[in-house]
């Protein structure tokens, strides 16, 4: 792979697609990533926001293996009975 040309979310395939100057295309299956890492609706929501608003940052998290760490840093889930 050479230099990255573009990175975008393809709604038709539910993939974040990265295109490189040498013609290589890398597609990240966003549903598979969510099924693997997101434990609740809050974590899915965080991943969805990245997919739509910052696909390059999303791809960086997935390719560098830091999805779980990211979700732990940005989400805080507490059951309703513990929020009082």
C-alpha positions as CSV (number, residue, x, y, z in Angstrom):
1,X,0.0,0.0,0.0
2,X,1.1,3.5,-0.8
3,X,-0.3,6.8,0.2
4,X,-3.9,7.1,1.4
5,X,-6.2,8.9,-1.2
6,X,-9.5,8.8,0.6
7,X,-11.5,7.3,3.4
8,X,-15.3,7.3,3.5
9,X,-18.2,5.4,4.8
10,X,-20.2,3.5,2.2
11,X,-23.8,3.2,3.4
12,X,-24.7,0.6,0.7
13,X,-22.2,-1.9,2.1
14,X,-21.8,-0.7,5.7
15,X,-18.1,-0.5,5.2
16,X,-15.5,2.2,5.9
17,X,-13.4,2.1,2.7
18,X,-9.8,3.3,2.4
19,X,-8.4,3.9,-1.1
20,X,-4.6,4.0,-1.7
21,X,-2.5,5.4,-4.6
22,X,-1.4,1.9,-5.7
23,X,-5.0,0.9,-6.3
24,X,-5.5,-1.0,-3.1
25,X,-8.8,-0.7,-1.4
26,X,-9.3,-1.7,2.2
27,X,-12.9,-2.2,3.5
28,X,-13.7,-2.4,7.2
29,X,-17.0,-4.2,8.0
30,X,-18.5,-1.8,10.6
31,X,-21.2,-4.2,11.7
32,X,-18.7,-6.9,12.5
33,X,-16.6,-4.4,14.5
34,X,-19.7,-3.3,16.5
35,X,-20.6,-6.9,17.2
36,X,-17.1,-7.7,18.4
37,X,-16.5,-4.7,20.6
38,X,-19.7,-2.8,21.5
39,X,-21.3,-4.2,24.7
40,X,-24.3,-1.8,24.9
41,X,-26.1,0.9,23.0
42,X,-23.9,3.6,24.3
43,X,-20.7,2.1,22.8
44,X,-22.6,1.4,19.5
45,X,-23.6,5.0,19.5
46,X,-20.0,6.1,19.9
47,X,-18.8,3.9,17.1
48,X,-21.7,5.1,14.9
49,X,-20.7,8.7,15.5
50,X,-17.2,8.0,14.4
51,X,-18.3,6.1,11.3
52,X,-20.5,8.9,10.0
53,X,-18.4,11.9,11.2
54,X,-14.8,10.8,11.4
55,X,-14.3,7.6,9.3
56,X,-10.5,8.1,9.1
57,X,-10.2,8.2,12.9
58,X,-12.5,5.1,13.1
59,X,-10.3,3.2,10.6
60,X,-7.2,4.2,12.6
61,X,-8.8,2.8,15.8
62,X,-9.7,-0.5,14.1
63,X,-6.4,-0.9,12.2
64,X,-4.3,-0.2,15.3
65,X,-6.4,-2.5,17.5
66,X,-7.5,0.2,20.0
67,X,-11.3,0.0,19.7
68,X,-11.8,-1.5,23.1
69,X,-9.5,1.0,24.8
70,X,-11.3,3.9,23.0
71,X,-14.7,2.7,24.1
72,X,-13.6,2.3,27.7
73,X,-12.3,5.9,27.6
74,X,-15.3,7.6,26.1
75,X,-18.3,5.7,27.5
76,X,-19.5,5.3,31.0
77,X,-22.4,2.9,31.5
78,X,-24.2,2.6,34.8
79,X,-27.5,0.8,35.3
80,X,-30.5,3.0,36.1
81,X,-30.7,1.7,39.7
82,X,-27.1,2.8,40.4
83,X,-27.6,6.4,39.1
84,X,-29.4,7.6,42.2
